[in-house]
Amino acid sequence: MDTRGVILYNKGNKCIVRAIVCLNSLRKHWYGPVTFFLEEPYPKEFEDVCEYFNVDVVHNSNPEQKALVRSAEVCLFSPYDRTMWLDSDCLVVGAIDEMFDYLDDYEVAIPWFAKWWSDGGTISKRIKRYTDIAPQEAIDEALKHHEAINTGILSFRKDVQFLKDWVELAKKGDGKMFIPDETAFQVLYPSYKDKIFIAPTDFNVSVLHDKDNSKDRRIMHYHGQKHVLKHPNCDLWKSAFKEMCEANTANINDYLQYADKRLGKYLKAINDGLEKYDLETTVVTACDPYYVDILKYTYANWVKYKNINQYPIIVFVNGMDVETDERLEFLRKEPNVKLIPWEMPEAENHREEMLSAFVFGSAKHVTTSHWLKIDADSYATNYKPLLSEKMRQYDFCGHKWGYSRPKHIKMLDEWAKNHWKGRLKNASPMINEGRVEGNRFYHNKKRTISFCQLHKTKFTQFCVKILKGNRLPAPTQDTYMFYVADRFSPDKIGIVNFKRDHGFTQGRGKSGAEAINEKLLEVDRKNEEEAKNENKK
């Protein structure tokens, strides 16, 4: 009978804690052989963890090969007739035996990733990077309509030719592109498709991209260090991790010294009592070729003072290639940041194009219960918490503001009077509910300005649902959303003083990136001086 086993690989220490959680979850669903390939440097005491979980250790080194391609190369040395490869950033939540059974009829089995396709924008761009490296016929075939894959989980028979060809191509692409190992597999497998089985997505459920909410999940994949983000799918990992820490399973608490940067911040947040403010919130911002230079400064400020990188982040990007433009590299390297191209050719002007992203884009792409809009030129002024539990009750909660542009209110009144919703159609014109002074319409009630504003995702989706087409009735995001909320749920408009109470203020992007940076340096100098004075007391 064929031998069956699972293999994993580790080099270094930043994945050690995740690997311990992964092994613990694996042993709840797989009792057969497991082998861990360990390559120096790594904490030698991790071998005690392997012994605890009855895992064989193999020391197999190739210091000349980078880690991603090395992980593919390790597959060639599996001791089993049928092998399942498992990334250490996975959490096994169900039976995995079928991944071996698929090899009755195929040489390799790999799950369909997030139901993406090879001819989609993201995957096709990756495939094209192998042009002039891989055979052109393989490139042409790969660019047709095939399932997209992720090499975090796969199973294979021993000594199959595809594995050797895959590793060889991955080595040729190493150092020349993003994830060369995975892209090499994507390029090659359609040419071997009669030998390769595309398994259900359930065996590689993406933490962020599982849009169909897989009902029979077997393996959760926290690719890109996304295991402790503020996302419902991360709760599975957090729960497993917490349970292990409380029981000190496999002596895990001694290994927290090797926590990666993101896990370290998560642990600090718990110790500081910040977990109660886990609002299931996505941060949303936007940039174009002008504002990207500003965002490079302000993003670092948000991280420094507000730990913004504890949240999943969406950045709508206009006028730049999200995968190749060097100006976006500071965001691409952040595992919690998702860059989404944003173009709106039908918009009357660039202002409308960018502001529409916060309505149509957020309604479509945000998966958490709340989202926080932050303008790219806004910045933190101190370490006060940015959000509070109280803000959750509102459709949106923003900084107090008193006026709108009269032309925008008139455009919204005109839209409302012809609407099919009675709350809009039958309401008196808002332009009569205040006074016009020059280019300002002063409301007889407070409204908000959205340089920093927390929104309920369901309300945002409602704001899109009541529109016909994909244009706003007036080219303004916050005035439109205020108008809708005032007509349907005025008691759900939250007003806070973000500047005074939460240490976040509005910037002036028109002044340019260097002027914004000087403001941020002033903030740093002020806080450093205050800290010195406090220490003297």
N, C-alpha and C positions, 0 to 999 in steps of 0.2 A: 504494500500500500504506500502511496506517495506520502512523504512527510510534509507537514504543514506548519508554518510558523510565521510570526510577525517580527519585522526588524525595524529598528530605529537608529538614529545617528546623532551624535553630539560632539561638538568641539567648542571649547570655551566654557564660560559660566553663566552667561546671561539667560540661557534657556533652561537652566537646571531646575528651578522651581516649577516651571510649566511641565517639564519632563516628569517630575515626581507626581504631579496631579494627573498627567496623562496615563502613567503606568497604573496608578491606583484605579482609574476609571476602566482601563483595559482589562485589569484582572477581575472586574465585576462581570465581564461578559466573555472573556476568553481565557480558558484554563490550559491551553496548549502551550507549546514552546514559544519563547520570546528571546530574541538576541538583540543586545544593544551594542552597536559599533561605537567605540570611544576613541577619540583622537586628541592627543595632547595639543595645547594645555587644557586641563579640566580638573575640577576638584576631585582628588583621589578618593575622598570619602563617599562620593556618589556611587562607588562600587558597592558600598554597604546597602544603599537603597536598592540596587539591582539584586543583591542577595535577598533582601527582604521580600521582594516581589517574585523571587525565583526566576530571575532573568539572567541568561548567559551574557558574558561580556567578551567581546572580541576587540583586540587592539590592532587596528589596521590603519596605517597612516599614509598620507600623501601630502606633505606640507607644501608642495608646489601648486596644489589645486585649491581654488577658492571654494568656500563652503557650499554654495548652491549647487554647483556642478559636481562637487565631491559627493554630495548626498545622492545624486543619481549614480555616480560611479560605484558607490557602496553596494548598490543592488546587484552588481555583477558577482559579489562575493557571498551572497546569501547561502547558508548551509542547507536550505530546504528545497524540496522539489516544487512545492507551491508556497509562494511567499506573499505576504501582504506588507507593503511599506506603509509606515505611519509617521507623519510629522509629529514632533513632540509638542506642538501648540494645538493639539486636538484633544477633545473630550469624547470618549466612547460612551454612548448612552443607550446602545441596543446591540443585538446580536450581529456579528460580523461574518459568520460562517459562509454566507452566500458569496462573499468576495472570493473565497476559495472555490466554491462550487461552480462559479462562472467559468473556471478554467477547465472544466470538463470538455468544453467545445471551443475554447479560445486560448490563445497563448498569453494574452494580457487583458486585464479588465481595469477600467478607470471610470470613475463617476462623471456624469455630466455636471459641469459646474454652473450653478445658479441659473440654468436654462439660458445661458448666453450662447451666441453663435459665432462661428469663425469669420463670417462675412460682416459682422457688426463692427462698429467704429473702433472700439478698443482692441479687440483681438486681431482684426485685419492689419492694423498699424504695427502690431508686434510681429506678425508673420512677415510683413514686408521688410523688416529689419534684417531678415536672413537672406534677402536678395543678394546675389553674388557670393553667398556662403554655402547655401543649400542648392541642390539641383533645381533648375527652373521649373521642371515638370512637377516637383514636389511642392514648390511655392504656388504654382497655378492651381493644383488640386486642393491645397490647404485653404485657399481663398474662396473656395466654393462653400456651399451651405452645409457645414458640419457642426456637430456639437462642440462647444468650447470645453476645455478640460483644465484641471488644476492638479499638479502632481503631488499634492500633500497626502493623497491616499491612492494607492493602486495595488493590484495584485498581478503576479506573473509566474510563468513556469520557468524553471531553471534552464539557462543556456539558450534562450531564444534569440534569434538574430536581431529582432527589433531593438532589444535592450542595448546591444552592442552598437548598433547604428545610432541610437538615440544619444548615448553617452559621447560617441565620437563627434556628432554634430553639436552637442551642447558645449564641448570643449572648444570647438571652432568659434562659437559665438561668445565665449566667456570674455568679459572685459569690454565687449563692444555694444552691450545692450542691457536693458532691464530684464531680470529673470531669464537668463539664456537657457537654463535647463527646461523650464516649463514651456517656453516658446519653441524650443527644439522639438519637444514632444508634439506640440500642436501642429508644427510644420510637417512632421513625418507621419503621424499616425493615419491620416486619410489614405495614404498610399499603401497601408498595410491593413485596411479596414476589415478585410475578411478574417483577419487573425486577432482583431482587437474588439472587445465588447465594451460598449458604453453603458455603464451601470447606472442605476437610478441616482438622482441627486441626493437621496437620503443618506448615502454613504460618504458625502462630503458637503455638509450643510454649511454654507457661508454665514458667518456671524452677522454680516450687514446686508448681503445681497440675496437672501432667501425670500424673495418677494411672494412666493406662493405659500409660505409658512408650512413647510413639509410636515405631513401628518405622521410619518413613520420614520422619524429621525434615528439614525444609527450612530453617526459620528458628526459632532460639531467641530468646525474648523475656525479657530481664532487667528487666521492668517494676518500677518502684519502687526503683531503685538496688540491685538484688539480684545484681549481677554478681560480687561477690567474697565472698558468704556461704559458710559451711562446708556446702556441699550438693553432691552429685555432679554435678548439672547445671551448677553454676558452674565445675566443672573445665574444661569446654570453653572458657569465656571466659578463665579464668586461663591455660590453655595457649596460646591464641591471643595473648593479651597478652604472656606471657613470651617467646614466639617473636619477636614484633615488637620487644620491648625488646632482646633479645640481638642482633638484626640491625640495630637502630635503623631499622626500616622507616619511611619517610616522616618520618624525624627525630623519631620519637615521644618519645624521651627528653627532648627539649627542651620537650615539652608536659606533662610530668609535674608541672610547677609549677601546672597548672590542675586537678590531680586533685581530684575531689570528696572530701568528708569521709570517706566510707567507704573509697574507694580509697586515700586518704592513710594511713588507719590500717592498711590491709592492707599497704601498702608498708613502713610502719614495723615491722609485725610480722615481715615477711620480713627486714628489716635487723637486727632484734633477735634473729633466730634462732628465732622462735616457730612457724614453719611446721611444724616437726617435731611439734608438739602439735596439729596439725589432726586432731581426733578424730572428725570427722563427727558432731558433737553438736548436738542441738537443746536449748535451754534451755526448761524448762517450769515455769510458775508459775500461780497462780490468785488471783482476787480477787472480792470482793463489795462491796456499798455501804459496808461498814465498812473492809475491808482495802485498798480502792483508794486511800484517803488515805495509808495507810502505804506502799503500793507506789510512790507518786509520789516519796517520799523515798528509799526503798531502791534503786529502779531507777537513779536518778542515781548513787548510791553504787557500785552494781555496775559501771556504765559507767566511772566515774572510776578505780576501783582494779583491776578485772578485765577491762576491755574487753569486757564482756558483749555489746555490740552488734556484735561480730564474728561472733556466732552467729545462726542463725535462732532465733526465740523464739516460743513459743506461750503465750498467756495464756488460760486458761479463765475466762470471765466469767459470774458469776451475778447475776441481779437488775438488770441494766443493759443497755440497748440498745447493742450494740457499734459501731453506726454513728452514733448521734446523741447519746449521753450525753456531756456536756461533760467529765465527770470522767475520761473515757478519752482525751481529746484528746492528752495527753502520750505515749500509746502509739500512737495512730493515726498520728501524724506520723513514727513510726519505720518506715522501709521494711522492716526485718528482722522486725518484730513482726506476728504473726497473732493476731487476737482471735477466739476461738471461744466462742459462747454455750454455757453449761452449765447444764442443769436436770435434776433427777432426782426427779420427783414421788413415786416409790415409796420413796424413802429414808425411813428412820425419823426422821431429824433432819437438821439442816443440816450438822453435822459429817460424817456419813456421805456426804451429798450432795457436799461439796467434796472430801473425801479420795478418793472414787471416781473423780473426774476424773483423778487421777494413775495410775490403773490402766486403766480402760476408755477414757478419753479419750486417754491417751498411746499405748495399743496401737493405736488407730484412726488417729490423726492424725500421729504422728511418722513421718517417712520416712527419717531418718538412722539409722545403725547404732547410735548411742547417744543417750541423752537425759539431761539433768541436771535433777533436780528441785531447785528453790530455793523455800523458803517465802517468802512475801511480806514477812514481818517479819524475815528474816535479813539479815545485812549483812557487808560486807568490812571488815577492820581494817587491811590493808596491801596492798602491791603484789605480794606473792608470787604465783606462778602458781597458778591455781585448780585445774587438772587436770594430770595427768602421764600419760605413755604407759603406765606400769605398771597404771593403773586399768582399762585396756581389757580385761584378761584376765578380769575377774570378771563374774558376772551382775549384780551391783550392788556399789558400793563407797561406803561411807558412814562417818560419824563413829562412833567406838566408843561402845557403850552396853551396859548390863548387865541391864536388866529390862523386863518387859512387864506389862500389866494381867492379873491372873489370870482375869478373866471372859472376856477375849479369847482367851486360850490354851484355855480350856475350850470355848468356842464353836468354835474351829478343830479341836480334838480330836474334837468331836461330828460336825463336817462330814467330817473325814477318815475316821472309822471306817465310814462308809456310802458312801465313794467307790469308783468303779470302777477307780481306779489302785491297783495293789498297793502301791506305795511309800507311799501314804497309808493305805490300808486296813489294811495289815499292820504298820504301825509302832506301837510302844508310845506311849501318850499323852505328849505333851510336858510336861504338867503334873507328871509324875513325874520329869522331868529337871531338877530345880532345887528351890527352896524358896519358899514363900509367906510374906511378912511384910507383914501388913496389906493394903494395896491394891497391893502390888508382888510380882511373881513374878520372882525372881532366877534367871536361867539358869545352868547349869553350863558355859556357853560364852559367848563374846562375840557380841552381835548389834549392829545398827546403828540409829542414829536418822537420820531422812531430812530434816533441815532443809536439807541440801545433800548430794545423793547422785547418783552417776553410775550409770545403768542400761544394760544391753544391751536394745535394743528387742525382739529375738527372745524374750528371757526374759520380758519384760513381756507380750508376746502369748501366750506359753505360760501365764502366770498367768491370763489371761482365758479361754483355750481350755479349761482344766480346770474351769471354772465352768459351772453350769447357770443360765441366766438372766443378769440384769445387776445382781445384788446380791453384795456381798462376804459371805463367811461370818461375818465379824466386822467391825465398823465401824472398821477401821484399815488404812491402806495399807501402812505399813512392817512392821507385825507380820505381816500376811498374806503379804507377799512374802518376809519372813525365814522364815516357817514353810514355805513351798513350797520355797525354796532349801535349807533344812536337810534336807528329806526327799529331794530329788532330786539336789542338787549342793552339799553343804556346803563343799567346797573352793573353790567359786566365790563365796563371800561375802568381799568385800574390806573390810578395816578400816583406816581412816586417821585421823589427828588433823587434821581440817579447821581447827580453831581455831589450833593451834600451827604446823602445817607449811604450811598453805595460806591462812592469814589470812582465815578466814570463820567467823562465829559465829552462834549462835542468838539471835534476838530474842524479845521478849515482847510480842506483839501486843495482849494485853489491856490493856497500859498506855496504849495510844492512840498516834495518829500523832505528836503533839508530843513525847511522851516518847521515841519512837523517833528522831525528828529530833535531839533533844538528844544522844542516844548517837552519832549520826553526826557531829554537830559536835565532840564530844569526840574521835572518831577523827581528824577533820581537824586539830584543834589538836595532838594528839599527834604525828601524822606531820609536820606543819609544824615543830614544835619539834625533832624528831629530825633533820630535813633541815638545819635551821639549825646544829645541833651538829655534824653531819657536815661541813658546809661550813667550819666553823671549824678543823677538824683539819688 
